[in-house]
Amino acid sequence: MSKIMYARVAAALLAAVVSQEASAGSFQVERSNGRVSVETIIEFGNNLQPVVINEHSQVNIARVIEIGGAGPVDASITQTGTRNIVDVFQVGGTTNALIGQSGVSNTANVTQLGNSTNSLLLQIGTMNSGGITQFGRSNSSAIFQFGR
């Protein structure tokens, strides 16, 4: 198991423990200087708000961790730039991830745990890399990659 996977599992366990104590919580960090955009969103608890990220800098980095209850867990990320990176980790009754990337180099990784897991990844660029890992009763994923 890679260091990144260990970090994801640790973050999920920490968020799950914290979510037992609080009904909902979130943490968001957003930085951009026009050339680089970095956005990190962590949500946990019941009744999570859908995450929507739109980044349009030369380099775009989006990281989303959502730990929800029985309700839906949703993330929608759009990136247009030279280099685009997305990392999504979701736990919930129904998990949904929609990612669209357009740039020279696009990378996306999605990990979902839930009763029903759904993801759509669209990448348009010269170098596209995408991975989807789903653990659930009903799993649905689609990856569309187009070169320029």
Sequence and secondary structure as in RCSB ss.txt:
>XXXX:A:sequence
MSKIMYARVAAALLAAVVSQEASAGSFQVERSNGRVSVETIIEFGNNLQPVVINEHSQVNIARVIEIGGAGPVDA
SITQTGTRNIVDVFQVGGTTNALIGQSGVSNTANVTQLGNSTNSLLLQIGTMNSGGITQFGRSNSSAIFQFGR
>XXXX:A:secstr
  HHHHHHHHHHHHHHHHHHHSSEEEEEEEEE SSEEEEEEEEEESS   EEEEE SSEEEEEEEEEESSSEEEE
EEEEESSEEEEEEEEEEEEEEEEEEEESSEEEEEEEEEEEEEEEEEEEESSEEEEEEEEESSEEEEEEEEE  
